[in-house]
């Protein structure tokens, strides 16, 4: 096996009634937060929405790969 470091700052709440922690966690990031609930395509679309929200040009430029997202 190759050497590696697995370091991701992810907090996971397990068990019943843990959804109550959602507001507490999201409030740490201010009022502009995107929450992706799902996998694959949902996450991809959420990333696109986040990028398009701060892009001054036509949002289609991002989808058509006419610009780089920074």
Secondary structure, 3 states (H helix, E strand, C coil): CCCCCCCCCCCCCCCCCHHHHHHHHHHHHCCCCCCCCCCHHHHHHHHHHHHHHCCCCCCHHHHCCCCCCC
